[in-house]
Protein backbone atom coordinates (compact mmCIF):
# COMPACT_ATOMS: atom_id res chain seq x y z
CA UNK A 1 0.00 0.00 0.00
CA UNK A 2 3.05 2.26 -0.31
CA UNK A 3 1.59 3.93 -3.40
CA UNK A 4 -1.41 5.14 -1.37
CA UNK A 5 0.90 6.60 1.27
CA UNK A 6 2.87 8.37 -1.45
CA UNK A 7 -0.28 9.73 -3.07
CA UNK A 8 -1.58 11.14 0.23
CA UNK A 9 1.82 12.72 0.93
CA UNK A 10 1.77 14.28 -2.52
CA UNK A 11 -1.66 15.72 -1.77
CA UNK A 12 -0.24 17.50 1.28
CA UNK A 13 2.82 18.74 -0.63
CA UNK A 14 0.64 20.02 -3.50
CA UNK A 15 -1.68 21.79 -1.04
CA UNK A 16 -4.70 19.77 -2.08
CA UNK A 17 -5.33 19.62 1.69
CA UNK A 18 -3.27 20.03 4.85
CA UNK A 19 -4.57 16.89 6.59
CA UNK A 20 -5.96 13.60 5.36
CA UNK A 21 -6.89 10.16 6.62
CA UNK A 22 -7.99 7.27 4.43
CA UNK A 23 -9.33 3.80 5.23
CA UNK A 24 -9.94 0.96 2.77
CA UNK A 25 -11.89 -2.22 3.51
CA UNK A 26 -12.01 -5.11 1.07
CA UNK A 27 -14.37 -8.07 1.50
CA UNK A 28 -14.90 -7.16 5.14
CA UNK A 29 -11.21 -6.81 5.99
CA UNK A 30 -9.28 -3.66 6.82
CA UNK A 31 -6.57 -3.52 4.14
CA UNK A 32 -5.31 0.05 4.43
CA UNK A 33 -5.33 2.96 6.86
CA UNK A 34 -3.05 5.95 6.46
CA UNK A 35 -2.51 9.64 5.95
CA UNK A 36 -0.69 12.41 7.75
CA UNK A 37 -3.61 12.99 10.15
CA UNK A 38 -3.60 10.67 13.18
CA UNK A 39 -6.19 7.93 13.58
CA UNK A 40 -7.99 9.97 16.23
CA UNK A 41 -8.36 13.01 13.94
CA UNK A 42 -11.99 14.19 13.76
CA UNK A 43 -13.07 15.56 10.38
CA UNK A 44 -16.02 17.76 9.44
CA UNK A 45 -17.92 15.40 7.12
CA UNK A 46 -20.01 18.17 5.50
CA UNK A 47 -22.54 16.51 3.17
CA UNK A 48 -21.46 12.98 4.04
CA UNK A 49 -23.81 13.83 6.94
CA UNK A 50 -26.63 13.32 4.43
CA UNK A 51 -25.93 9.60 4.15
CA UNK A 52 -24.32 8.70 7.46
CA UNK A 53 -26.93 10.49 9.55
CA UNK A 54 -30.09 11.52 7.69
CA UNK A 55 -30.37 8.72 5.11
CA UNK A 56 -29.32 6.13 7.66
CA UNK A 57 -32.07 7.21 10.04
CA UNK A 58 -34.67 7.26 7.27
CA UNK A 59 -33.72 3.66 6.45
CA UNK A 60 -33.79 2.59 10.10
CA UNK A 61 -37.15 4.22 10.80
CA UNK A 62 -38.63 2.78 7.63
CA UNK A 63 -37.35 -0.73 8.38
CA UNK A 64 -39.28 -0.91 11.61
CA UNK A 65 -42.44 0.60 10.14
CA UNK A 66 -42.20 3.98 11.86
CA UNK A 67 -41.96 5.94 8.60
CA UNK A 68 -43.43 5.55 5.12
CA UNK A 69 -40.95 7.32 2.83
CA UNK A 70 -43.63 7.58 0.12
CA UNK A 71 -45.77 9.75 2.40
CA UNK A 72 -45.96 13.52 1.91
CA UNK A 73 -43.48 15.64 3.85
CA UNK A 74 -46.44 17.54 5.31
CA UNK A 75 -47.51 14.49 7.32
CA UNK A 76 -44.70 15.41 9.73
CA UNK A 77 -44.01 19.01 8.69
CA UNK A 78 -47.46 20.53 8.02
CA UNK A 79 -46.02 24.01 7.43
CA UNK A 80 -43.78 22.88 4.57
CA UNK A 81 -44.58 24.64 1.31
CA UNK A 82 -43.00 21.98 -0.88
CA UNK A 83 -45.51 19.40 -2.11
CA UNK A 84 -43.29 16.32 -2.13
CA UNK A 85 -42.70 13.02 -0.37
CA UNK A 86 -39.82 12.07 1.89
CA UNK A 87 -38.49 9.91 -0.95
CA UNK A 88 -38.61 12.88 -3.33
CA UNK A 89 -36.36 14.81 -0.95
CA UNK A 90 -34.01 11.85 -0.54
CA UNK A 91 -33.69 11.49 -4.33
CA UNK A 92 -33.14 15.25 -4.78
CA UNK A 93 -36.10 15.50 -7.16
CA UNK A 94 -38.45 17.62 -5.02
CA UNK A 95 -37.97 20.82 -7.02
CA UNK A 96 -36.45 22.72 -4.08
CA UNK A 97 -33.51 25.04 -4.79
CA UNK A 98 -30.02 23.72 -4.19
CA UNK A 99 -28.92 26.32 -1.64
CA UNK A 100 -29.97 29.56 0.03
CA UNK A 101 -27.72 31.61 2.37
CA UNK A 102 -29.98 31.71 5.43
CA UNK A 103 -26.95 32.57 7.56
CA UNK A 104 -26.51 35.93 5.79
CA UNK A 105 -29.93 37.08 6.98
CA UNK A 106 -29.08 35.84 10.48
CA UNK A 107 -25.84 37.84 10.38
CA UNK A 108 -27.81 41.02 9.73
CA UNK A 109 -30.64 40.33 12.18
CA UNK A 110 -28.72 38.64 14.99
CA UNK A 111 -25.04 39.71 14.94
CA UNK A 112 -24.83 38.77 18.61
CA UNK A 113 -24.97 35.11 17.55
CA UNK A 114 -21.55 35.58 15.94
CA UNK A 115 -20.16 37.61 18.83
CA UNK A 116 -21.66 36.44 22.13
CA UNK A 117 -23.93 33.45 21.46
CA UNK A 118 -26.17 32.34 24.31
CA UNK A 119 -28.11 29.05 24.42
CA UNK A 120 -31.39 30.98 24.25
CA UNK A 121 -30.30 32.95 21.17
CA UNK A 122 -28.98 29.79 19.49
CA UNK A 123 -32.32 28.04 19.97
CA UNK A 124 -34.30 31.04 18.74
CA UNK A 125 -32.18 31.49 15.62
CA UNK A 126 -32.37 27.79 14.82
CA UNK A 127 -36.17 27.91 15.02
CA UNK A 128 -36.22 30.95 12.72
CA UNK A 129 -33.99 29.26 10.14
CA UNK A 130 -36.12 26.10 10.13
CA UNK A 131 -39.25 28.23 9.63
CA UNK A 132 -37.61 29.92 6.65
CA UNK A 133 -36.66 26.60 5.09
CA UNK A 134 -40.20 25.33 5.54
CA UNK A 135 -41.46 28.45 3.75
CA UNK A 136 -39.38 27.90 0.59
CA UNK A 137 -41.42 26.93 -2.48
CA UNK A 138 -40.34 24.48 -5.16
CA UNK A 139 -38.77 25.94 -8.29
CA UNK A 140 -39.95 23.13 -10.57
CA UNK A 141 -42.30 20.16 -10.56
CA UNK A 142 -41.43 17.05 -8.60
CA UNK A 143 -39.38 14.70 -10.79
CA UNK A 144 -38.70 17.30 -13.49
CA UNK A 145 -34.96 17.29 -12.74
CA UNK A 146 -32.44 16.05 -10.22
CA UNK A 147 -31.16 19.13 -8.38
CA UNK A 148 -28.95 18.40 -5.40
CA UNK A 149 -30.59 20.29 -2.54
CA UNK A 150 -29.35 21.08 0.95
CA UNK A 151 -32.81 22.42 1.75
CA UNK A 152 -34.43 19.04 1.12
CA UNK A 153 -32.14 17.36 3.62
CA UNK A 154 -32.65 20.10 6.20
CA UNK A 155 -36.35 19.26 5.99
CA UNK A 156 -35.65 15.54 6.27
CA UNK A 157 -33.61 16.16 9.40
CA UNK A 158 -36.43 18.16 10.97
CA UNK A 159 -38.93 15.46 10.01
CA UNK A 160 -36.79 12.84 11.76
CA UNK A 161 -36.60 14.99 14.89
CA UNK A 162 -40.39 15.42 14.82
CA UNK A 163 -41.03 11.71 14.36
CA UNK A 164 -38.56 10.54 17.02
CA UNK A 165 -39.47 13.38 19.41
CA UNK A 166 -35.74 13.93 19.93
CA UNK A 167 -33.24 16.52 18.75
CA UNK A 168 -31.56 15.30 15.57
CA UNK A 169 -28.18 14.76 17.21
CA UNK A 170 -29.73 12.59 19.94
CA UNK A 171 -31.70 10.62 17.36
CA UNK A 172 -28.49 9.98 15.39
CA UNK A 173 -26.73 8.67 18.48
CA UNK A 174 -29.59 6.33 19.31
CA UNK A 175 -30.35 5.10 15.78
CA UNK A 176 -26.87 4.91 14.20
CA UNK A 177 -23.85 5.70 16.38
CA UNK A 178 -24.71 3.56 19.41
CA UNK A 179 -25.75 0.41 17.47
CA UNK A 180 -22.56 0.58 15.38
CA UNK A 181 -20.27 1.62 18.24
CA UNK A 182 -19.28 4.89 16.58
CA UNK A 183 -17.94 8.04 18.25
CA UNK A 184 -19.25 10.16 15.35
CA UNK A 185 -21.33 13.11 16.54
CA UNK A 186 -22.56 16.65 15.97
CA UNK A 187 -20.85 19.52 17.85
CA UNK A 188 -17.74 17.53 18.84
CA UNK A 189 -15.76 18.38 21.96
CA UNK A 190 -12.66 16.51 20.85
CA UNK A 191 -9.29 18.34 20.84
CA UNK A 192 -8.51 16.50 17.59
CA UNK A 193 -10.96 18.33 15.27
CA UNK A 194 -9.27 19.14 11.95
CA UNK A 195 -9.29 22.83 10.95
CA UNK A 196 -11.34 23.92 7.93
CA UNK A 197 -11.31 27.74 8.02
CA UNK A 198 -10.99 30.92 10.04
CA UNK A 199 -13.98 33.17 9.31
CA UNK A 200 -17.68 33.10 10.00
CA UNK A 201 -19.37 33.13 7.55
CA UNK A 202 -16.88 31.36 5.32
CA UNK A 203 -16.03 32.94 1.98
CA UNK A 204 -18.47 32.12 -0.85
CA UNK A 205 -17.87 28.94 -2.80
CA UNK A 206 -17.17 29.29 -6.53
CA UNK A 207 -20.37 30.47 -8.20
CA UNK A 208 -21.84 31.91 -4.99
CA UNK A 209 -19.86 35.16 -4.96
CA UNK A 210 -22.88 37.37 -5.67
CA UNK A 211 -25.37 35.58 -3.43
CA UNK A 212 -24.68 37.50 -0.20
CA UNK A 213 -22.67 40.23 1.45
CA UNK A 214 -22.29 40.56 5.20
CA UNK A 215 -19.81 41.21 7.95
CA UNK A 216 -17.41 38.43 8.95
CA UNK A 217 -16.26 37.32 12.39
CA UNK A 218 -13.47 34.97 13.55
CA UNK A 219 -14.41 31.30 13.56
CA UNK A 220 -13.76 29.31 16.72
CA UNK A 221 -11.80 26.03 16.53
CA UNK A 222 -13.93 22.92 16.12
CA UNK A 223 -16.94 24.66 14.57
CA UNK A 224 -18.85 23.18 11.65
CA UNK A 225 -17.70 24.57 8.30
CA UNK A 226 -21.17 24.90 6.74
CA UNK A 227 -22.65 28.29 7.69
CA UNK A 228 -26.30 27.23 7.46
CA UNK A 229 -25.55 24.30 9.75
CA UNK A 230 -23.68 26.67 12.09
CA UNK A 231 -26.65 29.04 12.51
CA UNK A 232 -28.73 25.91 13.20
CA UNK A 233 -26.50 25.40 16.25
CA UNK A 234 -24.37 22.83 14.45
CA UNK A 235 -27.11 20.22 14.04
CA UNK A 236 -28.80 19.79 10.65
CA UNK A 237 -29.89 17.14 8.21
CA UNK A 238 -27.58 18.33 5.43
CA UNK A 239 -24.30 18.92 7.33
CA UNK A 240 -22.81 19.04 10.80
CA UNK A 241 -21.61 15.50 11.52
CA UNK A 242 -17.98 14.98 12.59
CA UNK A 243 -16.16 11.66 12.51
CA UNK A 244 -12.90 9.79 12.31
CA UNK A 245 -12.07 7.98 9.09
CA UNK A 246 -12.27 4.65 10.88
CA UNK A 247 -15.86 5.31 11.96
CA UNK A 248 -16.95 6.40 8.47
CA UNK A 249 -15.40 3.20 7.15
CA UNK A 250 -17.25 1.10 9.74
CA UNK A 251 -20.49 2.75 8.67
CA UNK A 252 -19.72 1.98 5.01
CA UNK A 253 -19.04 -1.64 5.89
CA UNK A 254 -22.37 -1.79 7.75
CA UNK A 255 -24.13 -0.59 4.61
CA UNK A 256 -22.31 -3.21 2.55
CA UNK A 257 -23.17 -5.93 5.08
CA UNK A 258 -26.88 -5.11 4.85
CA UNK A 259 -27.24 -3.52 8.29
CA UNK A 260 -28.74 -0.54 6.47
CA UNK A 261 -31.52 -1.44 4.04
CA UNK A 262 -32.95 1.15 1.69
CA UNK A 263 -36.76 1.11 1.65
CA UNK A 264 -36.60 1.61 -2.13
CA UNK A 265 -33.40 -0.27 -2.96
CA UNK A 266 -30.13 1.23 -4.21
CA UNK A 267 -31.11 1.52 -7.88
CA UNK A 268 -30.60 4.79 -9.74
CA UNK A 269 -33.65 7.03 -10.05
CA UNK A 270 -34.16 6.37 -13.76
CA UNK A 271 -37.51 8.21 -13.85
CA UNK A 272 -35.91 11.62 -13.17
CA UNK A 273 -34.04 13.10 -16.17
CA UNK A 274 -30.29 13.22 -15.71
CA UNK A 275 -30.33 11.74 -12.22
CA UNK A 276 -27.45 9.70 -10.80
CA UNK A 277 -29.17 9.56 -7.42
CA UNK A 278 -30.37 6.60 -5.45
CA UNK A 279 -32.10 6.73 -2.07
CA UNK A 280 -30.06 9.32 -0.16
CA UNK A 281 -26.81 8.32 -1.86
CA UNK A 282 -25.21 9.15 -5.19
CA UNK A 283 -23.89 6.71 -7.81
CA UNK A 284 -20.93 7.14 -10.19
CA UNK A 285 -21.71 9.43 -13.11
CA UNK A 286 -21.05 8.11 -16.62
CA UNK A 287 -18.14 10.51 -17.10
CA UNK A 288 -15.91 12.28 -14.59
CA UNK A 289 -17.04 10.25 -11.58
CA UNK A 290 -15.35 11.37 -8.37
CA UNK A 291 -14.51 7.73 -7.61
CA UNK A 292 -12.75 7.31 -10.94
CA UNK A 293 -13.73 5.51 -14.16
CA UNK A 294 -13.54 1.91 -12.84
CA UNK A 295 -15.08 2.08 -9.37
CA UNK A 296 -18.57 0.57 -9.39
CA UNK A 297 -18.16 -0.90 -12.88
CA UNK A 298 -17.31 -4.49 -11.89
CA UNK A 299 -20.84 -5.88 -11.95
CA UNK A 300 -24.56 -5.19 -11.99
CA UNK A 301 -24.89 -3.75 -8.48
CA UNK A 302 -22.56 -0.82 -9.09
CA UNK A 303 -21.54 1.59 -6.35
CA UNK A 304 -23.11 4.09 -3.98
CA UNK A 305 -21.42 6.94 -2.17
CA UNK A 306 -21.38 10.60 -1.29
CA UNK A 307 -19.04 13.59 -1.21
CA UNK A 308 -18.60 16.33 1.40
CA UNK A 309 -17.71 19.93 0.52
CA UNK A 310 -14.87 20.03 3.03
CA UNK A 311 -13.03 17.36 1.04
CA UNK A 312 -14.54 14.15 2.39
CA UNK A 313 -15.99 11.12 0.65
CA UNK A 314 -17.34 7.62 1.18
CA UNK A 315 -17.70 5.20 -1.74
CA UNK A 316 -18.96 1.62 -1.57
CA UNK A 317 -18.41 -0.74 -4.51
CA UNK A 318 -21.18 -3.29 -4.03
CA UNK A 319 -19.83 -5.89 -6.46
CA UNK A 320 -16.20 -5.72 -5.35
CA UNK A 321 -17.29 -5.55 -1.68
CA UNK A 322 -15.02 -2.56 -1.29
CA UNK A 323 -15.37 0.47 1.01
CA UNK A 324 -13.16 3.51 0.48
CA UNK A 325 -13.18 6.41 2.95
CA UNK A 326 -11.15 9.53 2.17
CA UNK A 327 -11.36 12.42 4.64
CA UNK A 328 -9.49 15.70 4.07
CA UNK A 329 -9.75 19.39 4.88
CA UNK A 330 -9.25 20.77 1.37
CA UNK A 331 -11.21 23.99 2.20
CA UNK A 332 -8.48 25.10 4.61
CA UNK A 333 -6.71 26.55 1.55
CA UNK A 334 -9.87 28.33 0.40
CA UNK A 335 -13.12 27.17 -1.12
CA UNK A 336 -11.82 27.84 -4.63
CA UNK A 337 -9.24 25.09 -4.11
CA UNK A 338 -10.76 22.29 -6.19
CA UNK A 339 -7.71 20.06 -6.64
CA UNK A 340 -9.58 17.45 -4.60
CA UNK A 341 -11.64 16.62 -7.70
CA UNK A 342 -8.77 15.04 -9.61
CA UNK A 343 -7.16 13.76 -6.41
CA UNK A 344 -10.25 11.73 -5.46
CA UNK A 345 -10.27 10.09 -8.87
CA UNK A 346 -6.55 9.29 -8.66
CA UNK A 347 -6.91 7.87 -5.16
CA UNK A 348 -9.73 5.50 -6.04
CA UNK A 349 -7.90 4.39 -9.17
CA UNK A 350 -4.80 3.69 -7.05
CA UNK A 351 -6.85 1.64 -4.59
CA UNK A 352 -8.07 -0.57 -7.42
CA UNK A 353 -4.54 -0.87 -8.82
CA UNK A 354 -3.20 -1.97 -5.43
CA UNK A 355 -5.96 -4.52 -4.90
Residue, then its C-alpha position, 0 to 999 in steps of 0.5 A: x500500500x506504499x503507493x497510497x501513502x505516497x499519493x496522500x503525501x503528494x496531496x499534502x505537498x501540492x496543497x490539495x489539503x493540509x490533513x488527510x486520513x484514508x481507510x480501505x476495507x475489502x471483503x470485510x477486511x481492513x486492508x489500508x489505513x493511512x494519511x498524515x492525520x492521526x487515527x484519532x483526527x476528527x473531520x467535518x464530514x459536510x454533506x457525508x452527513x446526508x448519508x451517514x446520519x439523515x439517510x441512515x435514520x430514514x432507512x432505520x425508521x422505515x425498516x421498523x415501520x415507523x416511517x413511510x418514505x412515500x408519504x408527503x413531507x407535510x404528514x410530519x411538517x405541516x407548514x412545509x410549502x413543498x408538495x413532495x414526499x420524503x423519498x422525493x427529498x431523498x432522491x433530490x427530485x423535489x424541485x427545491x432550490x439547491x442552496x440559500x444563504x440563510x446565515x446571511x440574513x441571520x448575520x444582519x438580524x442577529x449579529x450577537x450570535x456571531x459575537x456572544x452566542x447564548x443558548x437561548x439565542x442559538x435556539x431562537x435562531x435555529x427555530x427561525x432558520x427552520x421556519x424559513x426553510x419550511x417556507x421555501x417553495x419548489x422551483x420546478x415540478x417534482x421529478x422534473x430534474x435532479x437538483x442536489x438540494x441542501x434544503x431538502x435534507x434540512x427538511x428531512x432532518x427536521x422530520x426525523x426529529x419530529x417523528x422521534x421526538x428527539x433533537x436530531x443529534x440525539x436521534x443519530x446517536x440512538x439510531x446509528x452511532x450507538x448500534x454501530x459503536x461509533x464516536x461520530x457526533x454533531x458539535x464535537x468536543x474533541x481536541x482532535x478536530x481538523x481545521x477547515x477555516x478561520x472566518x464566519x461566515x466562510x467565503x463564498x464557494x465558486x459560483x456563490x460570490x454574488x449571493x450575499x454580502x455581510x460582515x465576517x467574524x473569527x471562527x472558533x476552533x472545532x466549529x462546523x464549516x457549513x454556515x447554514x448548519x452553524x446558525x442551526x447550532x451545528x445540528x442539521x440534516x444536510x451537514x454538521x456530523x464529525x467523525x474519524x475515518x475509521x468510523x466512516x469506514x465502519x459505517x460503510x461496511x455496515x451498509x455493505x453488510x446489509x445492516x442498512x436497508x434502503x426502503x426503495x433499494x439502491x437503484x438509480x432514479x431512472x424516472x428523473x431526467x439526468x439523475x445519478x441519485x439513489x435513495x439518499x446516496x449518489x452513484x458514479x456518473x457516466x463521465x468524470x465520476x469522483x470515484x474514478x472511471x472503474x469504481x462501481x463498474x465491476x458488476x450489476x450492483x454498481x456503487x453508492x457513495x457521497x461527497x462532502x464539501x470540506x473534502x470528504x468522501x465515502x464510496x462503496x463498490x457493491x460488487x467488489x465488496x469494497x469500502x473507500x473512505x477519504x477524509x481531508x480538509x481541502x477547504x483550509x486553503x480556500x473554497x476555490x481550491x478544487x484540486x480534490x476533484x482530480x485527487x479523489x479520482x486518482x486515489x480510487x484508481x490507485x486503490x483498485x490498482x493496489x488490490 
